[in-house]
Amino acid sequence: ASEPQQKLVHFNSLDLANLAWAFKKARHDEDELMVAVSKQALKLLDNGSFPSQALANLAWAVGSRSMPELKQALALEVLRKMDRHDLQYVVAMLEQDWPADVMAALGNKLGRVLFHFLRALPERNGWWEASYEQMLLGLKVENFGKAGTQFLLSKLSIGKATDDFLSRARNEVQK
């Protein structure tokens, strides 16, 4: 086994995902390391020991790489644990390129949250008021990610979010 592969055997799923995420964030394209991460991740995925944060981080890190076996295993694990994903990881995972069934399941989960969020908002009487805008800003609706924020704003009859707002939403998701 390669040196990276020998060292990674001691990493848990979050360690692996964070390592892969850090290398991608720093724009280091380390093929040998990513192959070793993939092999170890597949072993851990078989054991079911991947929390939502690790799934989201590793999915982002492998992004456009040609790693079909790992991507398939990640997709299956995302679906298997759908009821346990926290909202922030659902939003982060929605920003990735998944098979249609995974995107639909993630979208449905976010949709259920947005449905209840919208129902809980106070009624607006007439035109938009500054106090309502401040309330929405205080709720940090951009944390719903690009798709969730656009959906929410359209349901509030605000229209399309500005590029600046969407950029802030993407930055929040990637933190």
Disulfide bonds with the S-S distance in Angstrom:
none
